[in-house]
Amino acid sequence: AVDLAWKLRAQEVAQYQVSTVSEANGQTQLTPQPTRAFQLFGYEVDAKGTYVAEPRQYMELVTPWLLRLPSGKVKPGAALKLVRPYPLLPGMNPFTAKGTSTFTGLEELDGKLVAAITSTLDLVADKNPPKNQSTQYYQTVTEGRIEWTQWFDAERGVLVKARYDAHMKLCYSDEYKKLVKEQSKTDLQDYDWRMREQWDLAALTDIGSIDLGPKVREAIDKGVAFLKTKQDKDGGWDEGTKESYPGGPTALVLLALLKAGTSPKDPVIEKGFAYLRQQKLDRTYSVGLALMAIEAKYISPEETRAAEAFLDGKTVEAKPPKRKVSKEDLAWMQELASWIGRAMTSGGAWGYQGGGSGAGAVVGGYDHSNSQYGVLGLYSAARCGLVIPAKTWMEVLDHWLATQEKDGPAAKVLLRSFDEKDARQVAATARGWGYNDASNPPSVPKGSPVPELTRGSMTCAGISSVCLARAQLAALRALPPEKARTADRAVIDGLAWMDRHFTVKESVYGAGWYYYYMYGVERAMVLAQKRWVGDHDWYREGALTLIAVQMADGAWASSGTETD
């Protein structure tokens, strides 16, 4: 018998090179990356040998099976029955995966004996789906099969090679076809989807031993070069969004380039700001990002060194920033900050096109995504010397405190900034934030395992916003002691929620928007001065993952709703 169980330690990472070929209706698809990297962290595999991440779409269905092992001592020829229902895979009809996994024996691979395991799964649609299927599930698996082979190094307890072939026939519901036809004049076609991949172990190492500095800088440089090539002739990066978010993408790119170290005097930056000044900025995202981009022009070298030291796990004292902002930029920031102030709702939040009673406002309430960027924009304005009234910051703080989950599971959260010396474990109640409060919940199928309100990206937004509002009120000497304690507890409870759900592989309960989530993680943890989320070094894990999925041209692409 051979022990077919993972032996990865929590702080180890197995790095794989993955080659992909996909087809739709017999035609080879152009995948974002025919060759990509995949990081498997030790904590992602439980004691039973199960990959703990859940698929969020049909194209992610295979990975959990590919990384699954029998877990335990198994004799050659032994077969394991596989059964797994999928009642609530987003957008899909309920179906069940049924098949077998067989340990065929030991084979020689690269001069070493490894265990070979072959598996087959058939995907079978449920015979009696819910009556409201047409409105809840727009895609149906009518037929599907997954076949794969794993080669496992039992001595090291790690998968060294894997290969799979997945084939599905999918059709859209008539109601969904009709809806798409009405909205976009497009005729959806049912299709055969097939994907084949080969996984090869490239490295097995301790997360902390990897020299990330050069890898991060190389990835940043490639990203900067890519963004510069995408600048429009008019100086902006707004192609395709000029009507919906005028100036928004341009402000975001300028912020990224400046934060990456591009000089404010670089012609690309100067041309970008010249374009941005010409735009009518009247969306919360666009105005908030514009304020952040202007501030980024004036970040001092000392602040940059302090930030880099923090990310390297060190502490460097940085003096409070003194921005020497030009009169022209300061006047512009005052105009933008005033817009943000007018657009804020009476409850201390923001929505699309404002959401308040002032200029640019629309009826429709607020959401925590717009609200986060309203807060970040005001924070940039304050750091550049503009006076944001204490009343505004108190309304912001009260809003986020009121909309955090009222209760949650008891937890012990380990708070660490840099090393073991400042580690302390505190009792907490894991409470997060959602897109908005219970009076206006997002649409989630009833019975779904995904909480109806709480999301990773919005919990990060909550942590960030509470930290910023608290800090600004303290600086203005307008923070009562009891309010300070309540804010501190909200942050600790938010960190406890993140500890329970933490991942750098996907947006937690976010239905996509992965890069948005990752930026939220960075903002929350830097502003809360936390280098670890429980036992997770969020920066190292996140950087390794982002480096792995960067494309050859320097861009980052997703299979969902965003491309960066």
Secondary structure, DSSP 8 states (H G I E B T S, - for coil): -EE------TTEEEEEEEEEEEEETTEE---S-SEEEEEEEGGGB-TTS-B----SSGGGSHHHHHT----SEE-TT-EEEEEEEES--TTB--EEEEEEEEEEEEEEETTEEEEEEEEEEEEEE-SS--TTHHHH--EEEEEEEEEEEEEEETTTTEEEEEEEEEEEEEEE-HHHHHHHHHHH------EEEEEEEEEEEEEEEEGGGS-HHHHHHHHHHHHHHHHHHT--TTS---TTTTTTSTTHHHHHHHHHHHHTT--TTSHHHHHHHHHHHTS---SHHHHHHHHHHHHHTT--HHHHHHHHHHHTT-------------HHHHHHHHHHHHHHHHHS-TTS--BTTB-SSSTT--SS---HHHHHHHHHHHHHHHHTT----HHHHHHHHHHHHHHS-S---EEEEEE-SSSGGG-EEEEEE----BSS-TTS-----TT-SS-SSB-HHHHHHHHHHHHHHHHHHHHTT---HHHHHHHHHHHHHHHHHHHHH--SSS-TT-SS-HHHHHHHHHHHHHHTT-SEETTEEHHHHHHHHHHHHB-TTS-BB-SSS-B-
